[in-house]
Amino acid sequence: MSPNRVIRLLLIEDNPLDADLINEYLSECPTKFVIETCSRLKDGLVRVGNGQVDVVLLDMNLPDSNGIDTLKAALEVGPGIPIVVMSGLDDKVTGVEAVQCGAQDYVVKGQVDTDSLFRVLRYAIERKHLEGQANQRLREAQDAEARLAAALGSMSEGFCQLTNAGRPAFINPAAVKILGYGY
């Protein structure tokens, strides 16, 4: 991440003191953060849906949503945006569950400082970026495989691809006909 980059952070947090503390921590970071705060999930979801957000720092317990459902709602609206969840509870089970559901990381309020929060947010952005690149390459490979299968399937010559164990992995219709495998 470029040190001159500005990170647009959406903080969804209903406690003004916690929001002020997060703002203070991020004001001390080497990278500039532009922070927008929403105190309710519904307002945060509207903002996520509008785009122009680099990362979301999401309180798991808000006036209009609690627990893992809060994260699921945010992921549904902003599947390409990295989300870091936070809670006032030191509950590692919830943290693991949040990451398994799609959060990039989990922090406990009161157990972060400027350096750790900056690192968590920066890594979340980088991981989500790499995840997006990997998903794009996978889609491209799947598309290429589908095009190849269609091309091989339309050939009049027989074609059979074998696994390392010598079993057919792909047989086109012409090969089925030549080999006498009936339909």
N, C-alpha and C positions, 0 to 999 in steps of 0.2 A: 504494500500500500504506500503510495506516495505521501511523503510528509506534508506536502502542500495541499493535499486533498481535504476537502470539507466533507464531513460525514453528517448526513441528515438523519437524526435520531428522533423517533417517535417514542416518547415516554408515556406509557399508559399506567398511571399511578394516581390513586385517590387521596393519598396522604400528602398534604402540602409540605410537611417537614421532610419526608423522604424525598419528594421531588426536588426540594431545595438542596438537599445533601447530594443527590445525583448530579444536579447542575453544578454544584461547587466542585465535585470530583472531576467532572469532565472539563471544567474551565481550566484545570491545571494540566491537562493532557498536551502532549506535543502536537497532536492533530486537532484542528478546529472542529468543534461540533456545533451544529445548528440544531437546537433542541426544541421540539414542539411537545407540549404536554396536554394529555386528555385525562380526565378523571373518571370517565366511564367507558366501558368496553364498547358500547354502541357508537360513541363518538370516535373512538380509536379505529373501529372497523371502517367507518366512513372515510377516515383519513387514509388508512391503509389502502382502501379501494381506489382512492384518487391517485395513488402512486407518489412518486418523488420522495420516497423514504428509502434510506439505505439499510437501516436496521431498526428493530422494535425492541424496546426494553419493556417487558410486560409483567405487571403485578398479577399474580395468580388469583388474588382475592379482591374483587372490586364490588362496588355497591350493586351492580347489575349482573355479576357473574362470579362464580367461585370455582376454584380447582382446575382440573385438567380440561373441563369444558371451555374455560376461558381461552386456553391455548388452542384447542381444536377450532374454535370459532375464528381466531386470528389466522390460523394456518389455511383455513378454507378461503378466506377473503384475500390473503396475500401469500400464496404458496411459494412464490419466488423470493420472498423477503426473509432474511434471517431474523429469527426471533430468539431473544434471550429472555427466559422467564425468571422472575424473582419472587421470593416469598419471605415473610417475616419468620417463618418456621424453619428450623434446621432439620428438614425432613428429607433424608437422602433417597427414600423410596419414591417420593413425589418427584424429586429431581431426575432420577433415572427414568421414571414413567414419562416425564415431560420430554426428555431427550428421545426416548423410544417413539413418542408420538410425532416428533419432528422438530422440536426446539433444538437450536444449535448449542445451547448451554443453559445452565441453571446457577443462579447466585442467591445467597441468603443475605437479606438486608442486615446491616450491622456487621457483616463479616467481609465486606469489600472495602477497598481503598482506591485511590486514584489509579495506581499502577495495575491492580488486579482487574478493576472494571474496564480500563482501557484495553488490556490484553484480551479479556473475554469478548468484548465487542469487536475488536479488530480481527480476532481469530474466527468469530462467528461469520463475519462478512466474507473473509477469505474462504472458509469451508463451504459456505453457500455458493460462492462463485465457482469453486472447483466442482461442487456437486452439479451445478448447472452445466458446466462444460462436459462432465462425464455423462450426464443424461443426454446432452446433445449428440455426443459421439455414439452413444448407444442407439439413439433413434436413427442416426445416419447409417450405422451398421445394420440395423434391422431393416431399414428401407432398401439397402443394397442387397441384403439377403433375399428379401421378397422379390425384388426385380430379377435377381439371378434365378430364383426358383420359378418365376413366371416364364422367363426366357427358356430355361431348360425344360420346363413342362410343355412348351409349345413346339419343341424340336421334333422332327420326324425320326431322328436317329435316337437310338437307345442310350441312356446315360444312367449310371449308377455310381453313387458315392458310398464308399465303405468306411466304417469306423476302424480304429486301430485293431479291434478284435476281429475284423473281417466281416462284420455284419452290415447290411445295408442301412445307411443313414438317410439316403434320398434315392428314390428310383422314379424316373419320369415315366409317363404313360406309355411312351414308345418302348422303353425297356421292359415294362410289365408285359406288353403284348409280345415282344420278341422272346422273352423268357418263358412265356406261356402261363404266367400267373393270371388267372381269370378274375373277372369281375362278376 
